Amino acid sequence: MKKSRLFIAGISAVLSLSMTVPVWAGVAGQGIDFSSTESSMMGPGPAAGATPGAAVNEIAGTVANVISSVSEKWAQRDVAYLTDEEKAALRDYFQGSVIIGDSIAENFQRYNISGGIGDEVSDNFTSLAVAGYSISKALLPNDGKNIHPMIQGHRYRLPEAIGMIGAKHVYSFFGYKDLADPNAADNYETLLREIQAANPGVDINVISTTYMTAAYQKTGYNNDSVRMLNAAMKQKCAENGWTFIDVQEIMSDGNGNLPDSWSIDQQIHYNYQYYIYWINEMKRAALTKLGL
């Protein structure tokens, strides 16, 4: 991979026993203020609250293991430090991008028009996300009663709406409201195939459903269900030639839950600054497609 970099900032952080969220996630220089973020809260890496010494021991205590772990899992590209060429390529690539999905996806666009201003990704997104939307609802007909994205005062189903705005890249985030549905992954695939059939050549990207907090779980609606849906969608993306953007473990407390201190409602929604993880993974996926 051209200009591929090991995540040197992350390695230095391990060696200095100072592993913070922005270092491990590659978010330095992104214009996000993490001054209010707890220093013990981890992104990729050891569980929240783990001591630096324990973290180093956990990853075998050797620089070689640290390099392997970081480079293979989280930081194949350090997108905090891109060349002018890479930035220009990304800005051109993301033109015509749209986010679809539920309130989590809706809040991504709120991040884009607030904290993300000036970023190669954020500046190029529009939104067809709807609070309360789900896979099953997106498959319903547009009969005037069902919720669908609204364009100029009228509701349209996603396949038609995406064509109306001329989107080239579709980034989809669904899952929470469908977790208890055993047919959720199949329905998700049906929806995306319908979008693709109505918009030939559109680039489909699935953002993994993220965890909920440890306390906000119940039978059929829990983080085990999140993992199952993501595993199924990762496979369906591979089968259909779609891109699966995995932020599941990056947005974890290390124990398979959304960290409480990251969540606005102590349930599923997160503070806007943590959408930087989405941005970073979108950039890495795009750079890979571009061969940069």
Secondary structure as GFF3:
##gff-version 3
##sequence-region A 1 292
A	DSSP	alpha_helix	8	15	.	.	.	ID=ss1
A	DSSP	alpha_helix	21	25	.	.	.	ID=ss2
A	DSSP	alpha_helix	52	58	.	.	.	ID=ss3
A	DSSP	alpha_helix	63	73	.	.	.	ID=ss4
A	DSSP	alpha_helix	84	93	.	.	.	ID=ss5
A	DSSP	beta_strand	97	101	.	.	.	ID=ss6
A	DSSP	alpha_helix	103	112	.	.	.	ID=ss7
A	DSSP	three_ten_helix	122	124	.	.	.	ID=ss8
A	DSSP	beta_strand	125	127	.	.	.	ID=ss9
A	DSSP	alpha_helix	135	138	.	.	.	ID=ss10
A	DSSP	beta_strand	150	151	.	.	.	ID=ss11
A	DSSP	beta_strand	154	155	.	.	.	ID=ss12
A	DSSP	alpha_helix	158	164	.	.	.	ID=ss13
A	DSSP	beta_strand	169	173	.	.	.	ID=ss14
A	DSSP	three_ten_helix	176	178	.	.	.	ID=ss15
A	DSSP	alpha_helix	184	198	.	.	.	ID=ss16
A	DSSP	beta_strand	203	207	.	.	.	ID=ss17
A	DSSP	alpha_helix	223	240	.	.	.	ID=ss18
A	DSSP	beta_strand	243	245	.	.	.	ID=ss19
A	DSSP	three_ten_helix	260	262	.	.	.	ID=ss20
A	DSSP	three_ten_helix	272	275	.	.	.	ID=ss21
A	DSSP	alpha_helix	276	290	.	.	.	ID=ss22
###
